[in-house]
Amino acid sequence: MRLQFWYSKGVKQWHWTLHTRHYAPKGQNYYHTSGSGTDVREVMDKVATEVEHLVEESKSTLSKIREA
């Protein structure tokens, strides 16, 4: 998983991008998303929520495969 996080002075916003192959949803080779906001804590929370969701989806898919 690759996460990039930076501040853009021109627009006064924090930006992030996330790219992953390992945690890509079933049927996809990779997953990419991005976002931005003015409050660093809110932006970091969005990133954390996205990562948690991808990890949980991956765990759920593995559990279903093992049960089959």
N, C-alpha and C positions, 0 to 999 in steps of 0.2 A: 504494500500500500504506500502510495506517495501522496504526501500532503504538503502543499505550498501555502504559505501564509505571509502576507505583506501589507504594508500601509501605503496608500497613495495620497501624497500631500495635495496634489492637484484637485482631487474631489473630496479630500478629507474623509476617506473611508478605508476600512480594513477589508481585504479581499482574501479569498481562499479557493483553492482547487483541490480536488481529491481524485485520484486515479488508482484503480486496483484491478488486478486480474484474479488474485486469490479469492477475494470476497465478492466477485461478480455474481449477480443473480443467476439462477439456473437458466441455461439456454443462451447466456451471453458470454462472449469471450473476455470482455472487460467492462468496467463501469467507471463513468466519469461524471462528476458533478461539481458545482461551484456556487459561490455566494459572496455577499458583501454586506457591510453595515457600518454604522458610525461608532457603535459601542463595542469595544474589544471583547468584553465579557459576553455579551449577547452573541457575537459572531463565534467565539470559541464554544459556547454552548450549542450552537447550531451544528458545528463541526462534530462535537462529541456525540450529539444525538444521531447524526448521520452514521458515524462509525459504529456506534452501539447497534443501530438497526441492521447494518450490513453483517456484523458479527453474529447477531441473534438469528438472522435469516439463514446464514451459513450453517450454524449449529442445528437449526430446525431441519434443514435439508439433509444433513448428515444423519440425524436421528431417524428420519423417514427411510433413508436408504438402508440403514442397519436393521430396521424392523422388517424390511421386505424379505 
